Amino acid sequence: MSATDRLEETLAEFSDAAENSAIILRPSDEFVASRTLDEITNRALTYLNAGYSVHFSGPAGTGKTTLAFHVAALLGRPTTLLHGDHEFGSSDLVGRESGYRKSRVIDNFISSVVKLEERGHALWVDNRITTACRHGHTIIYDEFNRSRPEANNPFLSILSEGVLNAPQLHGRGEGYVSVHPDFRAIFTSNPAEYAGVHRAQDALLDRMVTISLGHYDRETEIAITASKSGIDFAEAERIVDIVALCRREGRDPSHPTIRACVAIGRVLSLTGAKADPDDKDFLWACRDMLAGVAPNGLRVEAGEGRYDFIDSLVRRSCGSARRTRGARTTTKTGDAA
């Protein structure tokens, strides 16, 4: 086998690998269902089935990627996963020329005359977007605005005209790739003020349906915390209320997120501690997981000063919960009497 043939065989293997890099997702039993999440999921599926792309936008920790995987699984198509990267160029998404094939014909039919003819062409390898467009895969493009805006230009023609404009393919007689009718794209993004994030092109955002996500309602956060940490609902309820109080009284209403609830819950599950301010393991978990919270309008130095603020929130929240439970008990007793 010649070196050229070996190169072509290797490139063919790369193309097969790109096609086979798609994964088959199945709906997970671990996905926490609630009225809010069911509503968001159904909206996303409606838009996708209508032929539109969906964009989950919101702060970190609001479950954008989890939702994207869940919705993609419900679509039932092979799924290709991309993560936004500042180093990406269009060729990293679409494909590139990789190698060169050269052929040579020597005609020595007449011994005194030698005719030499050489031909050459570049060899092309599809990358993930091209493969997904050809075969009708679902793309999850996680944190797509971490890539430079110009790197995402191929999506403009994909989402509006249903073709992938790839000028590099002209050498193969293509130049355009028709997008498979089953192709779908799900994007996620963090707010533009986050570090390492670019402002997304208006033209690209105009070609997708954006679903803005924030903190979930109390019922959903309690269900997620209990499910992901393994603690009971009563303990999860106290943790969620503490974190919600931190958002209300801290400088940043976007933090802490549901991740802090799950982290504290897992500590309780591991140590057997209780969501009680007199439990040292629980109190230290709250201090460490909520260490980034600072009171609105006040300056609190790191260390003991910040711990005092967290401790006060924990005690207030747990004390309020106790009073509420006591009032419910008194009301029930009075009704019975």
Buried (B, 14 or more C-beta within 10 A) or exposed (E): EEEBEEBBEBBEEBBEEBBEBBBEBEEEEEBBEBEBBEEBBEBBBEBBEEEBBBBBBBBBBBBBBBBBBBBBBBBEBBBBBBBBBEEBEBBBBBBBBEEEBEEEEEEEEEEEEEEEEEEEEEBBBBBBBBBBBBBBBBBBBBBBBBBBBEBBBBBBBBBEEBBBBBEBBEEEEBBBBEBBEBBBBBBBBBEEEEEEBBEBBEBBBEBBBBBEBEBBEEEBBBBBBBBBBEBEEEBBBBBBBBBBBBBEBBEEEBBBBBBBBBBBBBBBBEBEBBBBBEBEBBBBBBBBBBBEBBBEEEEBEEEEEBBEBBBBBBBBBBEEBEEEEEEEEEEEEEEEE
